Amino acid sequence: MEDSSSDVTPLWAHSRNLSGRRHTLEDHLRGSALLARQFGSAFNAGELAGYLALVHDVGKGSCAWQHGLHAAEAGGRRVGVPHKEAGAWLAASHAGRPFAAVVQGHHGGLPGYQDLQTLLTAVKSRTHKDQRLIEEAIAAVAAVLPEITPTGRVPLPQWLTGPSTPDAALARDLLLRMLFSCVVDADFLDTAAHFADLPPQLRPDTDMAALADLFEERRRQTLAARPPSPVDDIRQHIYQQAVTSATGTPGMYVLHVPTGGGKTLASAGFALRHAAAHGLRRVVVAVPYVSITQQNAQIYRDLLDPDDPALPPAVLEHHSSVDLDAPDTGRARTAAENWDAPFIVTTTVQLFESLFSHKPAAMRKLHRLAKSVIVLDEVQALPDHLLVPILSALRGLVERFGATVVLVSATQPDFWSLSQLHGLPRHQLVDDPADLFTALRRVTYDWRHGPHVTWESMAEEIAHDSGHQTLTVVNTTKDAARLHSLLAEQAPTPVLHLSTRMTAGHRRSTIERIRDMLKDGGDVHVVSTQLIEAGVDLDFPRVFRAWAPAESLQQAAGRCNRDGRLPEGTVVVFQVHDAGQPRDNIYEAALKATATHIGPGLADPDDLDALNRYYQLRYSLHGSSPATMGGDIDDLRTQLEFPDVDKAFRMINDEYSQPVVVIRDEADRDVIEADVAALRSPYPTGPEPLRRLQPHTASLPRHEAKAALAAGLAEPVIGDLLLWHGAYHPDRGLDPTEKEDRATFVV
């Protein structure tokens, strides 16, 4: 804040806020350091995190930067004077060279280590092009903040001072990522507080034991209100075993139970009780598909959120894929999510692409993973080509950052066969998975292969199915749109559609409509991409599944006779010659391993021995090169080449993932446009606008989004987020088969 009591002109950090006050550099550095120290204390690096935040903006103390701020205020432009190098040099001098990356990258992203070395060598030799600014800024800030030049070294975590090994190098990489997160979040919070003219917005610690008690009481009430199911006793047995295991030591846990076994509640019950027992701070549930995020988040909200709407919710749902580190995003990066809640529901893409990013907005939330329970639901969906860095990072979070990880799936991959988990104890949450699979087997499989199997023949079979309640799962949005169109022309009953081309709210309401129709015994055919086949609590008597890897076949079967109310459900697996599928070697290996062990005359997808053989063959088909499973990414991590790691780590190809805000209902227009305006504002905003826009957001392939922009059917908001002005199909959303102007907007 401005200090009028002194004749000395203060050093400023930020321009005037809405109240007309500037932000002093001293206040900003002290405020950021206080927050970062609090964040870093969760993994015994509070002093280090606090020091890095204390020096992160020291470069703003130069006369050139101060003059630039005044000029920027008057002319509405950027300051345009470098300021990161001074703090980076201080970090290198008093903590160690690798830690300079945290300061140097707090705006543009963590730098590669070779580039950082070049910078620091130039400053040390006093040949850097901005040497005068660096020295001037350090001297000016030290006059008001002498602690930026401590007499001794800043203390480091004890484990970091041990022998240099590949595992130690990976742990160092993870430490730098967590420290970077602490500094960025602290910087964003303190900056946003200045512009809002409020204290930094932080939630107090949650009583996890009380939250676990609330969960269990509401769970009992919810189950008592449901119609009984033949599998209720088995689900209760699974839940009780999981919760009883919660007193076990923090580490890596496995929950291996069949689909329909109640994994969602059992894993959450364990996580909450485990957090309470060991003083952990939050639960983070990550799932592969947005549809599961939405369903699970609603389940958890019902069980955990306070009755009083004036109190902050316990559950934070985060699946926004907006890239707030895109060029020219500026202060809009303060809208990035920071997971300040006791129970987070997110996607595995959001979790891991943030963990291996090098950009500040994406990495802001990572420090929240320390001393947390991380539940990875449907872990069979983790991509083979990234398993090496994913597993090594999870191990690092367990061994160095006090986290517990729970791997949840009905089709558990054999991760302990990979070297990244060798020697790490494997804690099993329930006994005898094989017995559970036998007890919960509820379907038989039928197979459709051969040249006579076409989209038209399958549409005809499904449309005239005697059960009149079917689910069909296909591999691409185009196949879903095509089959939905064919079925809608033939079926006498309602035909519904689900894919990521629909907004999150549209998908949610469609799933609720499906659930109501099934509950009432109504006729319905559903066509969906694979987003429905894991974690979505729907129960059909008959399921059709396009040919896919073994775990996908079994996951689809989990939507068939889920509650065991029929003697037997039927899963029809069909193979159409022109069906879409991912075109990469990893997926091809999975299909080849499936064809070897699963199918007519072979084993069914729920045969555990066959599944083990399937995973062994699938991993072996990747060959001996570690690069095929992401080993090259871990090599880059040991070298601290953060931008290269970010570039190499891609769970989803960018061409398939551009977020688009859609105004489906005119009643929502004012609220949506207000949030869009807030994101476009020159003043920093918190994560609330993006949270509110999540239900109104769909996804488009990037090449389609680019064509839509050129055709005037969309406009930019911030980062890579678009606002849609084109048509929206009432069933299929951003329909790939129906464009307004085919001359300019083509796939």
PyMOL commands that set and color helices and strands:
alter all, ss='L'
color gray80, all
select helices_A, chain A and resi 25-43+46-55+58-61+63-75+84-94+97-104+113-124+131-142+146-148+158-161+166-196+208-225+232-247+263-278+290-304+330-335+348-355+360-363+366-369+379-381+384-400+415-417+419-421+433-439+455-463+477-490+504-519+530-532+550-557+585-597+608-620+626-629+631-638+642-648+654-656+666-680+688-696+702-710
alter helices_A, ss='H'
color red, helices_A
select strands_A, chain A and resi 12-14+23-24+252-256+282-287+315-318+343-347+372-377+404-409+426-428+443-448+469-473+495-498+524-528+542-546+569-574+658-661+697-700+714-716+722-724
alter strands_A, ss='S'
color yellow, strands_A
deselect
rebuild
show_as cartoon
